[in-house]
Each structure stands twice: as C-alpha cells, then as structure tokens.
Amino acid sequence: MSSIQDVQNEIIGEFEILGDDKESTIFYIMELGSNLPEFPDTERKDENIIKGCQSKVWLTAGMKEDKIQFLADSNTDITKGLISLLIRVLSGRTPQEIINAELSFIDKIGMGNIIGSQRSNGLAAMIKQMKLYALAYQAKQNA
C-alpha cells in the first residue's frame, strides 16, 4: 500500500492537471464522491453525523487487521467528494498513522479557495472526526 504522502502526491497531481479551472475542479470533486462505496441506510443516524458540517455527512469507522476502515456519505455532492478524498488518504491506515497524518494536499491543491470558508470548516470537522476515531481505536488497542 502507498504511504499517506504518496496518496497525497497522487491527489496533488490530479488537481494540477485541472489547473485554475474552478468549475472543472468542483465537478471533479463531485465525481470523486460518486465513487464512494454504498453507505448502509442503517448507519444514517444522528450519532454518525459529523458535527460542524453545514451539509449532512455520515461517517463510520471499523477496525480490520489493525487498520481503520472508514465509510461515509453526504447529502451534497461536493461534501461527498471532500470526504472521499479524506477516505482515500486515511482509510486502511493504523490509528497512529492517522493521528500523525499531516494532510498537506489540502493546502497544496488550494482547497480553501475552491470550496470557501463554510466548507473549509466542514472539512476541518471531518478531519477532526477521523482523527478522533483513530484516537479511540488506539486507546482500545493499548487497553
């Protein structure tokens, strides 16, 4: 499996191809969200909603062979695309890798300029929730 930095570099490369075309970039983010695996209806409950997002974003996490697997969905296409990028980088990693992850690709692709401040706050909330899951699983491993 590629390292977190390798995956981020792949994402940066994909967005560089789009250049400064904001419309194409937003369309691409929405397209990425359509590739997320089906999210179970049984998990669309309040405790799985990420607090701090303007849109509804459901996120669950589970452990498989000491690695965290994330599943997510959103009621908006752009937000679904954003969470899909985070899942691409962080899912299938150990809790420690997720906790230590520096998500440099967000700034390098100019995500703040693309999505605006409200969605940037939501993106930060998504990252925080994923890292909280990692801390919880790490605590379970160390118990």
C-alpha positions, 0 to 999 in steps of 0.5 A: 500500500502507498504511504499517506504522502504518496496518496497525497502526491497522487491527489496533488497531481490530479488537481494540477492537471485541472489547473485554475479551472474552478468549475472543472475542479468542483465537478471533479470533486463531485465525481470523486464522491460518486465513487464512494462505496454504498453507505448502509441506510442503517448507519444514517443516524444522528450519532454518525453525523459529523458535527460542524458540517453545514451539509449532512455527512455520515461517517463510520469507522471499523477496525480490520487487521489493525487498520481503520476502515472508514465509510461515509456519505453526504447529502451534497455532492461536493461534501461527498467528494471532500470526504472521499478524498479524506477516505482515500488518504486515511482509510486502511491506515493504523490509528497512529498513522492517522493521528500523525497524518499531516494532510498537506494536499489540502493546502497544496491543491488550494482547497480553501479557495475552491470550496470557501470558508463554510466548507473549509470548516466542514472539512476541518470537522471531518478531519477532526472526526477521523482523527478522533476515531483513530484516537479511540481505536488506539486507546482500545488497542493499548487497553 
